[in-house]
């Protein structure tokens, strides 16, 4: 009975996430295949653009910002619009913040609570505020976001 309820919960949650992915795509965000975005993640595409690759995991509490309202104060010629590009097979940890005009390379990990203010090279772990390189990764890289239903049977 408990296993059955877990499987039902899994499918209901995935259905809800798929509806949200559809809505985010309709809002102008480019999202690759097999990418999971937590219901508690915030993707702000009011202005600017966000592009997310395949096989990514964006966890709870993340903020991905495509614009900066204070940019005009720092640089009067700026409109504050930007682009965030997240490569393929990227994990973005809980409560992290990704600011405008940042590219995160393929197979990278953004640690929990990190504030990403500049580009992240491929196959890199970053953490901290502001985010700094913690480790370079070497392949082969496992594909993120594998279907865990088989583990519940």
Secondary structure, 3 states (H helix, E strand, C coil): CHHHHHHHHHHHHHHHHHHHHHHHHHCCCEECCCCEECCCCEEECCCCEEEECCCCEECCCCEEECECCCHHHHCCCCCCECEEEECCCCEECCCCEECCCEEECCCCEECCCCEECCCECCCEEEECECCEEEEECCCCCCCCCCCCHHHHC
